[in-house]
Amino acid sequence: MISTEELLRQAEGLLPSEPRRAEELYKQILNSAASTSNGSALNADKEQSLRDQESALIKLAELYRDQKDATGLAQVITLSRAFMSSTAKAKTAKLIRTLLNYFNTIPNSRQTQIDVLTDNIEWSKREKRIFLKHSLEIRLVSLQLEALQYKLALTRIDALLTELKRLDDKMILTEVHLLESRVYRGIGNLAKAKAALTSARTAANSIYCPPHLQAALDLQSGVLHAEDKDYTTAYSYFYETFENMSSQDDPAALNALKYMLLCKVMLNMPEDVTSLLSIKLAVKYAQLREIESMRAIALAHQNRNLADFEKALRDYKHELSSDPTIRSHLAALYDTLLQQNLLRIVEPYSVVEIDYVAKQVGQGRQDVEAKLSQMILDKVFHGVLDQGRGCLIVFDEPEADNTYGAAIGTLEQVSKVVDSLYAKTIKIA
């Protein structure tokens, strides 16, 4: 009978040319290893069998990852339970994390991941592997957040928090509160998002917080400050996150840099974008398409050019629309830019046709009319819309009339004089 070591070598040799045959060999190793572990083999043979089984599991998972086969990878994770039942719990957790990470490079595999995680959470619950269960539940909540399944995510978070507070595991508690903050922010409940983030920071302060977790807390703080339009504070948090993640070569550093550029644009400082991209840490990201999209937005904003802004939104649709944070702030920026463009057009005129204004900004007459009406009500400029003539009449800014204020001030002084004279007459009498 061929040994499992020999089968492993054969499978590795066949991988490049005959992946289907290599797959069969790996499955054969797993089946033979499972029968060995159930029999009365010697300890040395058992250990070798377990090592071979682990290698076969990882190699088979890598094969399915390279073939973009999410279903096959899910089957490998199910097959691995027999191996995990006979190994240390710490090793089990590491192996299952490794196998689950292989899903990251497989497109459209989110639902398969959710199904696999749900199944494995039930298994770890039956096997009483509490810490593995918590780890898998945190991963499941992250996927539900990505899939916008906020209600399901909150239900699982509530159950997780109840268990974790009993165990007093501050590290996992920090991660769960951070996820809770992100979920609440996703549904638009900023008050609860801030409260959850405060809880996360409180838990993190009582332990050593790993750099990647600290960076995630700073990033969420920046996002919430940006939602409150406090872009200066948000920028400082994003900068801290960017420095932290760049030092670890974390791919998420790119998001932090994008948010930094967004803050500069929202603070009406688009000219700072170029200088920001010339700093040492940002140079390696400067030519990426995600950064090019933010540079195009900054340039359009600097020139107050609505056509360039719309072109950037079209050209970089995926980069600018895939991130909800950037998408929501750019919608507000577009409104601001439209307002600036309208002001630039109407500034030289005392009377201007609405059709002409609409043509200049490249928008529909009805939209432009509604925006001008809103600007007049907000006192951005002074004027009236003449519906009959189809034009906008712009007034000069009225000078402040201080007559009433001066009159009231004079009367106050006269009142003081009268009171003073009255007090003196009482003394004389």
C-alpha positions in Angstrom: 0.0 0.0 0.0 1.3 3.5 -1.0 2.0 5.7 2.1 0.3 9.0 2.5 3.6 10.8 2.2 4.1 9.2 -1.3 0.5 10.2 -2.3 1.2 13.8 -1.2 4.4 13.9 -3.4 2.4 12.4 -6.4 -0.4 14.9 -5.9 2.0 17.9 -5.8 3.7 16.7 -9.0 0.3 16.4 -10.8 -1.1 19.8 -9.6 0.2 21.9 -12.6 -0.8 19.4 -15.3 -3.6 17.3 -13.9 -5.4 19.1 -11.1 -8.4 16.7 -11.3 -6.2 13.7 -10.6 -4.4 15.7 -7.8 -7.8 16.4 -6.2 -8.6 12.7 -6.2 -5.3 11.9 -4.5 -5.8 14.5 -1.8 -9.3 13.1 -1.1 -7.8 9.6 -0.9 -5.2 10.9 1.7 -8.0 12.4 3.8 -10.0 9.1 3.7 -7.1 6.9 4.5 -5.9 9.3 7.3 -9.4 9.3 8.7 -9.5 5.4 8.8 -6.0 5.4 10.5 -7.1 7.8 13.2 -10.1 5.6 13.9 -7.9 2.5 14.1 -5.4 1.4 16.7 -2.3 2.8 15.0 0.9 3.7 16.9 1.3 7.2 18.3 4.0 8.0 15.8 1.9 6.8 12.9 -1.0 8.8 14.1 1.0 12.0 14.3 2.4 11.4 10.8 -1.1 10.7 9.6 -2.4 13.9 11.1 0.4 15.9 9.6 -0.3 14.4 6.1 -4.0 15.1 6.6 -3.4 18.7 7.5 -1.2 19.1 4.4 -3.8 17.5 2.2 -6.5 19.7 3.5 -4.6 22.9 2.9 -3.4 21.8 -0.6 -6.9 20.8 -1.6 -8.3 24.1 -0.3 -5.6 26.0 -2.3 -6.5 24.0 -5.4 -10.2 25.0 -5.1 -9.1 28.6 -4.3 -7.0 28.8 -7.5 -10.0 27.3 -9.5 -12.3 29.9 -7.9 -14.5 26.9 -6.7 -16.4 28.2 -3.6 -18.5 25.1 -3.2 -15.5 22.8 -3.3 -13.8 24.9 -0.6 -16.9 24.7 1.5 -16.8 20.9 1.2 -13.1 20.9 2.3 -14.0 22.9 5.5 -16.8 20.3 6.2 -14.3 17.5 5.6 -11.8 19.1 8.0 -14.0 18.4 11.0 -12.8 14.8 11.4 -9.3 16.1 11.5 -10.2 19.0 13.9 -11.9 16.6 16.4 -8.5 14.9 17.0 -6.2 18.0 17.2 -5.6 20.8 19.8 -8.3 23.5 19.9 -5.7 26.3 19.2 -4.5 24.5 16.0 -8.1 23.9 15.0 -8.9 27.6 15.2 -5.8 28.5 13.1 -6.6 25.9 10.4 -10.2 27.0 10.0 -9.2 30.7 9.8 -6.7 29.7 7.1 -9.3 27.8 5.1 -11.9 30.6 5.5 -9.3 33.2 4.3 -9.1 31.4 0.9 -12.7 32.6 0.2 -11.3 36.2 0.0 -9.9 35.7 -3.6 -13.1 33.9 -4.9 -15.6 36.4 -6.4 -19.3 36.2 -5.5 -18.6 33.7 -2.7 -20.2 35.8 0.2 -23.4 33.7 0.5 -21.4 30.5 0.4 -19.2 31.9 3.2 -22.2 32.8 5.3 -23.7 29.3 4.9 -20.3 27.7 5.8 -19.9 29.9 8.9 -23.5 29.3 10.1 -22.9 25.5 9.7 -19.6 25.6 11.5 -20.9 27.8 14.3 -23.5 25.1 15.0 -20.8 22.4 15.0 -18.5 24.3 17.4 -21.5 24.9 19.7 -22.2 21.1 19.7 -18.5 20.4 20.3 -18.4 23.1 23.1 -15.6 25.0 21.3 -16.7 28.3 22.7 -13.8 30.5 21.6 -13.9 29.1 18.1 -17.6 29.8 18.0 -17.0 33.4 19.0 -14.3 33.8 16.4 -16.6 32.4 13.6 -19.6 34.6 14.8 -17.5 37.7 14.5 -16.5 36.8 11.0 -20.2 36.0 10.2 -21.3 39.5 11.5 -18.6 41.1 9.3 -20.0 39.3 6.2 -23.6 40.2 7.1 -22.5 43.9 7.5 -21.0 43.7 4.0 -24.2 42.1 2.6 -26.2 44.9 4.3 -28.0 42.4 6.5 -28.1 44.8 9.4 -31.0 43.2 11.3 -29.4 39.7 11.3 -26.1 41.2 12.3 -27.6 43.1 15.3 -29.4 40.0 16.5 -26.2 38.0 16.5 -24.2 40.9 18.1 -26.7 41.1 21.0 -26.3 37.4 21.7 -22.5 37.6 21.4 -22.3 40.6 23.8 -24.4 38.7 26.5 -21.9 35.8 26.3 -18.8 37.9 26.2 -19.7 40.0 29.2 -20.0 36.8 31.2 -16.6 35.6 30.0 -15.1 39.1 30.4 -13.0 38.7 27.2 -12.0 42.3 26.5 -10.3 41.7 23.2 -13.2 40.0 21.5 -15.6 42.5 23.3 -13.7 45.4 21.7 -14.1 43.8 18.2 -17.8 43.1 18.7 -18.5 46.6 19.9 -16.6 48.0 16.9 -18.8 45.9 14.6 -21.9 47.0 16.4 -20.8 50.7 15.8 -20.3 50.0 12.1 -23.7 48.3 11.8 -25.5 51.2 13.6 -23.7 53.6 11.3 -24.9 51.6 8.3 -28.6 51.9 9.4 -28.1 55.6 10.1 -28.3 55.6 13.9 -25.3 57.7 14.7 -26.1 58.1 18.4 -25.9 54.3 19.0 -22.9 54.1 16.6 -21.0 56.5 18.8 -22.2 54.8 22.0 -20.9 51.4 20.7 -17.6 53.0 19.7 -17.2 54.5 23.2 -17.8 51.0 24.6 -15.2 49.5 22.3 -12.6 52.1 23.3 -13.4 51.5 27.0 -12.8 47.8 26.6 -9.7 48.5 24.5 -8.2 50.8 27.2 -8.0 47.9 29.8 -5.9 45.6 27.5 -3.1 45.7 25.1 -4.7 46.7 21.9 -3.0 45.3 18.7 -2.1 47.9 16.1 -4.6 46.6 13.5 -7.5 46.8 16.0 -6.3 50.3 17.2 -6.3 51.4 13.5 -9.8 50.0 13.0 -11.0 52.0 16.0 -9.4 55.2 14.7 -10.9 54.6 11.3 -14.4 54.3 12.7 -13.9 57.4 14.8 -12.9 59.3 11.7 -15.9 58.1 9.8 -18.3 59.2 12.6 -16.7 62.6 12.9 -17.0 63.0 9.1 -20.7 62.2 9.4 -21.0 65.1 11.9 -19.2 67.4 9.3 -16.2 67.7 11.6 -13.8 67.0 8.9 -10.7 68.5 10.7 -11.0 66.0 13.6 -11.9 63.2 11.1 -8.7 64.0 9.1 -6.5 63.6 12.2 -8.1 60.2 12.9 -7.6 59.0 9.3 -4.0 60.2 9.3 -3.3 58.1 12.5 -5.0 55.1 10.8 -3.0 55.6 7.6 0.3 55.8 9.5 -0.5 52.7 11.5 -1.7 50.6 8.6 1.1 51.7 6.3 3.8 50.6 8.8 2.2 47.1 8.7 1.7 47.1 4.9 -2.0 46.6 5.4 -4.0 47.0 2.2 -6.7 48.9 4.2 -4.3 51.8 4.4 -5.5 52.8 0.9 -9.0 53.4 2.3 -7.6 55.7 5.1 -5.7 57.7 2.5 -8.8 58.1 0.3 -10.7 59.4 3.4 -7.9 61.8 4.1 -8.2 63.2 0.6 -12.0 63.4 0.9 -11.6 65.4 4.1 -9.3 67.9 2.3 -11.9 68.3 -0.5 -14.8 68.7 2.0 -12.8 71.4 3.9 -12.5 73.4 0.6 -8.8 72.7 0.5 -8.5 70.7 -2.7 -5.1 72.2 -3.5 -3.7 70.3 -0.5 -4.4 66.9 -2.2 -1.3 67.1 -4.5 1.0 68.0 -1.6 -0.5 65.3 0.6 0.2 62.6 -2.1 3.8 63.7 -2.2 4.6 62.6 1.4 6.7 59.5 1.8 4.0 57.1 3.0 1.5 58.1 0.3 3.9 58.0 -2.8 3.4 54.3 -3.4 -0.4 54.7 -3.6 -0.3 57.9 -5.8 -0.7 56.1 -9.1 -3.5 53.8 -8.1 -6.9 54.2 -9.8 -8.6 54.8 -6.4 -6.3 57.7 -5.7 -6.6 59.1 -9.3 -10.4 59.2 -8.8 -10.0 61.4 -5.7 -7.4 63.6 -7.5 -10.0 64.1 -10.3 -12.7 65.1 -7.8 -10.3 67.5 -6.1 -9.4 69.2 -9.4 -13.0 69.6 -10.4 -13.8 71.1 -7.0 -10.9 73.4 -7.2 -12.0 74.7 -10.6 -15.7 74.8 -9.5 -16.4 72.8 -12.7 -19.6 70.7 -12.5 -19.0 69.1 -15.9 -15.5 67.8 -14.7 -17.1 66.6 -11.5 -19.8 64.6 -13.3 -17.1 63.2 -15.7 -15.0 62.0 -12.7 -18.1 60.3 -11.3 -18.7 58.5 -14.6 -15.1 57.6 -15.3 -14.4 56.3 -11.8 -17.9 55.0 -11.0 -16.7 51.8 -9.3 -14.0 53.4 -7.2 -16.3 56.3 -6.0 -19.6 54.4 -5.7 -18.5 51.1 -4.0 -17.6 52.9 -0.7 -20.7 54.2 1.1 -18.7 56.7 3.1 -17.3 58.4 0.0 -20.6 58.1 -1.9 -22.6 59.9 0.7 -20.1 62.8 1.1 -19.7 63.2 -2.6 -23.5 63.6 -2.9 -23.2 66.5 -0.5 -20.2 67.9 -2.3 -22.0 67.7 -5.7 -24.8 69.8 -4.2 -22.3 72.3 -2.9 -20.5 72.5 -6.3 -23.8 73.0 -8.1 -24.5 75.9 -5.8 -21.1 77.4 -6.4 -21.6 77.1 -10.2 -24.9 78.8 -10.0 -23.4 81.6 -8.0 -20.6 82.0 -10.5 -23.1 82.3 -13.4 -25.6 84.7 -11.8 -23.0 86.9 -10.1 -22.4 89.3 -13.0 -26.1 89.8 -13.8 -29.0 91.7 -12.3 -31.5 89.8 -14.5 -30.7 86.5 -16.1 -32.9 83.9 -17.9 -33.3 80.6 -16.1 -33.0 78.7 -19.4 -29.5 80.3 -19.9 -28.4 79.3 -16.4 -29.6 75.8 -16.9 -27.8 75.5 -20.2 -24.5 76.8 -18.6 -24.6 74.2 -15.7 -25.8 71.4 -18.0 -28.9 70.7 -15.8 -32.6 70.6 -16.4 -34.6 73.8 -16.0 -36.8 72.4 -13.3 -33.8 71.3 -11.2 -32.1 74.6 -11.5 -35.2 76.5 -10.7 -35.7 74.4 -7.5 -32.1 74.9 -6.5 -32.2 78.7 -7.1 -35.4 78.9 -5.0 -33.7 77.0 -2.2 -30.6 79.3 -2.3 -32.8 82.4 -2.1 -34.7 81.0 0.9 -31.3 80.1 2.5 -30.2 83.7 1.8 -27.1 82.5 -0.2 -27.9 85.5 -2.4 -30.8 88.0 -2.7 -33.3 87.9 -5.5 -36.6 86.6 -6.8 -37.7 84.2 -9.5 -40.0 85.8 -12.0 -42.1 82.9 -13.3 -43.9 85.0 -15.9 -40.8 86.1 -17.7 -38.8 83.0 -16.9 -35.9 84.8 -15.4 -34.1 85.4 -12.1 -33.8 89.0 -10.8 -30.8 89.4 -8.6 -30.6 92.2 -6.0 -27.6 93.8 -4.5 -26.9 92.7 -0.9 -29.0 95.2 1.2 -26.9 97.4 3.5 -27.6 96.8 7.2 -29.8 99.7 8.6 -28.6 100.5 12.1 -31.3 103.2 12.8 -33.5 101.0 14.9 -30.5 99.6 16.9 -29.2 103.2 17.5 -32.6 104.4 18.5 -33.0 101.6 21.1 -29.5 102.3 22.4 -30.4 106.0 22.8 -33.6 105.1 24.7 -31.7 102.8 27.0 -29.3 105.6 27.9 -32.2 108.1 28.4 -33.8 105.6 30.7 -30.6 105.4 32.8 -30.4 109.2 33.0 -34.1 109.4 34.2 -33.5 106.7 36.8 -30.4 108.6 38.0 -32.3 111.9 38.3 -35.1 110.2 40.1 -32.7 108.7 42.6 -31.2 112.2 43.3 -34.6 113.9 43.8 -35.5 111.3 46.4 -32.3 112.0 48.3 -32.9 115.8 48.2 -36.5 115.4 49.3 
